[in-house]
Amino acid sequence: AMKKSIEETASKWFSEATHLGYPGLKINNNYGMELKSKDGTTLSIKSDGTEAMVSFALIQALYRNSPVSGPLIIDSPIGQLDPIHKKNMLLGLPGINKQIVLLVH
């Protein structure tokens, strides 16, 4: 049940933040996230920016579904993103937690 909830939370955030048209994300056997195609298969991630957005989708989904709360600390979350996705990621941060620390170079 937790795995499904994390996939749903991550997929919702990813779809809203990227507008890339993927139907969602899926947790693989190594507990990483993969893009789902419209036919349900998984796709390889083509860019560093997409990889960063998928990683952040997983982080925020784990955080939102965790019974434990605390500050969220992220190192260089927006370094490889284009301006639109930087903005979308930063706009999504306040909805996760009241305490967020970004280490930006």
N, C-alpha and C positions, 0 to 999 in steps of 0.2 A: 504494500500500500504506500509506503514511504517513497519507494522508487518511482511509482506512478505519479505521485504528488510532485516530486522534484522535477520529473520530466515535463509535467504540465506547467508548472511555475516557470521553468527555464524557457520552454517553448513560447509561452505568452510574452515574457519580457523580450526575448529575441525577436519575435515577430513585430512587436510594437517599436522596438528600437532600430531595427534594420530596414524594414520594408523591402527585403530581398525576395520575397515570394516563396520561401520554403515553408512547408506545412508544419514543421516543428523540429524538435531535437529528440534524440534518443540516447539513453545511457547504454554504453557498450559493455562487453564482458570485463573490461579492465576498469570500469567505473569512470570512463571518460565520456564526453559528449560528442555525438556525431550529428550531422545534418540529415534529416529525413527528406527523401524525394516524394513526389506526389504518388508514386506507386508503392511507397512503404519501404523501399530499399534505402540504404545509407549512402551518402555521397562523400567523397574526399573533399576536404576544405582547400580552397584554391588560393587564399590570400592570408597574409599575416593579420590583416585587419579583421577578416571574418573569424579567424582563429581566436583573436582577442575578444571579440564579441561573444563567441560561443563559450569561451572560458569564463567570462564575466557572468553570462547567463547561468552557468552552473554554480558559480560562487554565490550569487544572490539567491538562487533557488535553495541551495543548501542552508544558507543563513536564514531565509524566511521559514523554512520547514523545520528548523532545529528547535528543540524544546529549551535550549540554553541561549541566552542573549549576552551581548557584550559589544565592545567597540569592534568595528570592521576596519582592518588595516590592509591596504592594497598598495603594492609597489609598482609604479609605472603602468597604470592601467590604460592610458590613452596614447602612449608614445607612437604606436603604429597605425593609428586611426586617421581617416580623412576627417576634414572639419565637420561634416554632417554627423558622422558617427561619434566623434568626440562630444559634440553637443548632446546627442541622444543618450550617450552613456552618462554624462554628467547630470542631465535632467532626471535620469532614473535613480541616481544615488539617494536623494532625500527620502524616497519611499521605502528604503531598505532599513535604515536605522537612524537614530538621532546622533550617534557618534561614528563618524567615518574619518579616517586618516588616509590621505593619499600622499604617497611619496612620489613626487614628480621630478624628473631630471630636466 
